[in-house]
């Protein structure tokens, strides 16, 4: 590249570049920030209540032929001229109750902070 007199003149006139530092000139101020957090918890609680074998009988004017908890036991009316009542309850071992709970918990948290400063 050939330097022309105009380019050479411009190069000679330009001086070194200098930067000035910037110093803040404030004496006081404040800053506020707000943060919001949203949390959602979904949970399912499944519960099974277990029970053992249960057998009972109750009655009035009833006679059992043997052990009331035995499978071959028979019940008969003691006095046919009188009123009678018989109640037999039995349950096999295993699950006797199932409880299912479904919950959704929503939580929103907002935090606001304020900073005040001065020189």
SULMOJO-V697484 format. One record per residue. N is the residue number from 1. RES is the residue in one small letter. OMEGA is omega as a letter, one per 40 degrees, with the letter a starting at -180 (none if undefined). D_CENTER is the distance of its C-alpha to the mean C-alpha in Angstrom with 2 decimals. Layout:
BEGIN
n=N res=RES omega=OMEGA d_center=D_CENTER
n=N res=RES omega=OMEGA d_center=D_CENTER
END
This chain:
BEGIN
n=1 res=x omega=a d_center=75.15
n=2 res=x omega=i d_center=78.15
n=3 res=x omega=i d_center=77.81
n=4 res=x omega=a d_center=79.60
n=5 res=x omega=a d_center=80.94
n=6 res=x omega=a d_center=78.29
n=7 res=x omega=i d_center=75.40
n=8 res=x omega=i d_center=77.08
n=9 res=x omega=i d_center=77.59
n=10 res=x omega=i d_center=73.93
n=11 res=x omega=i d_center=72.83
n=12 res=x omega=a d_center=75.15
n=13 res=x omega=a d_center=73.95
n=14 res=x omega=a d_center=70.28
n=15 res=x omega=i d_center=69.28
n=16 res=x omega=i d_center=66.33
n=17 res=x omega=i d_center=62.95
n=18 res=x omega=i d_center=61.44
n=19 res=x omega=i d_center=58.01
n=20 res=x omega=i d_center=57.50
n=21 res=x omega=i d_center=54.52
n=22 res=x omega=i d_center=52.26
n=23 res=x omega=i d_center=51.52
n=24 res=x omega=a d_center=49.16
n=25 res=x omega=a d_center=51.15
n=26 res=x omega=i d_center=48.44
n=27 res=x omega=i d_center=48.59
n=28 res=x omega=i d_center=45.33
n=29 res=x omega=i d_center=42.13
n=30 res=x omega=i d_center=38.47
n=31 res=x omega=i d_center=35.27
n=32 res=x omega=i d_center=32.03
n=33 res=x omega=i d_center=28.72
n=34 res=x omega=i d_center=25.46
n=35 res=x omega=i d_center=22.13
n=36 res=x omega=i d_center=19.11
n=37 res=x omega=i d_center=15.62
n=38 res=x omega=a d_center=12.99
n=39 res=x omega=i d_center=9.32
n=40 res=x omega=i d_center=7.06
n=41 res=x omega=i d_center=3.43
n=42 res=x omega=i d_center=4.57
n=43 res=x omega=i d_center=4.80
n=44 res=x omega=i d_center=8.33
n=45 res=x omega=i d_center=10.15
n=46 res=x omega=a d_center=13.86
n=47 res=x omega=i d_center=16.46
n=48 res=x omega=i d_center=20.21
n=49 res=x omega=a d_center=22.66
n=50 res=x omega=i d_center=25.87
n=51 res=x omega=i d_center=29.31
n=52 res=x omega=i d_center=32.80
n=53 res=x omega=a d_center=35.96
n=54 res=x omega=i d_center=37.15
n=55 res=x omega=i d_center=40.53
n=56 res=x omega=i d_center=42.41
n=57 res=x omega=i d_center=45.29
n=58 res=x omega=i d_center=46.90
n=59 res=x omega=i d_center=49.96
n=60 res=x omega=a d_center=53.17
n=61 res=x omega=a d_center=56.58
n=62 res=x omega=i d_center=55.14
n=63 res=x omega=i d_center=56.40
n=64 res=x omega=a d_center=54.52
n=65 res=x omega=a d_center=56.72
n=66 res=x omega=i d_center=55.09
n=67 res=x omega=a d_center=51.78
n=68 res=x omega=i d_center=49.37
n=69 res=x omega=i d_center=46.57
n=70 res=x omega=a d_center=48.85
n=71 res=x omega=a d_center=48.57
n=72 res=x omega=a d_center=52.29
n=73 res=x omega=i d_center=52.50
n=74 res=x omega=i d_center=54.01
n=75 res=x omega=i d_center=54.09
n=76 res=x omega=i d_center=57.17
n=77 res=x omega=a d_center=58.27
n=78 res=x omega=a d_center=60.38
n=79 res=x omega=a d_center=62.56
n=80 res=x omega=i d_center=62.62
n=81 res=x omega=a d_center=64.21
n=82 res=x omega=i d_center=61.18
n=83 res=x omega=a d_center=57.72
n=84 res=x omega=i d_center=55.07
n=85 res=x omega=i d_center=51.28
n=86 res=x omega=i d_center=49.15
n=87 res=x omega=i d_center=45.39
n=88 res=x omega=i d_center=43.95
n=89 res=x omega=i d_center=40.27
n=90 res=x omega=a d_center=39.05
n=91 res=x omega=i d_center=35.78
n=92 res=x omega=i d_center=35.31
n=93 res=x omega=i d_center=32.91
n=94 res=x omega=a d_center=29.53
n=95 res=x omega=i d_center=26.39
n=96 res=x omega=i d_center=27.06
n=97 res=x omega=i d_center=23.70
n=98 res=x omega=i d_center=20.57
n=99 res=x omega=i d_center=17.37
n=100 res=x omega=a d_center=14.68
n=101 res=x omega=i d_center=11.61
n=102 res=x omega=a d_center=9.52
n=103 res=x omega=i d_center=6.94
n=104 res=x omega=a d_center=6.34
n=105 res=x omega=i d_center=5.76
n=106 res=x omega=a d_center=8.56
n=107 res=x omega=i d_center=10.20
n=108 res=x omega=i d_center=13.72
n=109 res=x omega=i d_center=15.79
n=110 res=x omega=i d_center=19.52
n=111 res=x omega=i d_center=21.95
n=112 res=x omega=i d_center=25.67
n=113 res=x omega=a d_center=28.35
n=114 res=x omega=i d_center=32.08
n=115 res=x omega=i d_center=34.71
n=116 res=x omega=a d_center=38.36
n=117 res=x omega=i d_center=41.09
n=118 res=x omega=i d_center=44.87
n=119 res=x omega=none d_center=47.78
END
